[in-house]
Amino acid sequence: MTRSRARDLNVCGVTAAIAVIDGKWKTSLLWLLESGPHRPAELRRRLPGLTEKVLTQALREMENDGLVHREVHDVLPLKTVYSLTPFGRDLAEAVAPLSDWGHRRLDKLAAAQPSAS
């Protein structure tokens, strides 16, 4: 799905929602930020494989979509903290049942695997 779909007014609601969480890292970032504010370095430590460039891009997109609030504290060195907006919390709550379904699917797949013994 292309980024332009996030601003397309002529799509169904599900497509509009998926457009703002599309990508490898956004759902993980949403999940981490659900527990409270985090600094970028904390987010990178919690998500191995996430590069600084991709983190910055994802957080900017999420901020532009109204999901994330970026707060810069005027100290040296600058301290930036990201948190979910109320709109972002609404999305996290909406995605929770989908997450539950995904876990049930994974459990079903695991149960179908032949045992290694």
Summary of the structure (lengths in Angstrom):
residues: 117
radius of gyration: 16.6
end to end distance: 41.3
largest distance: 58.5
contacts: 280
relative contact order: 0.13
helix: 60%
strand: 11%
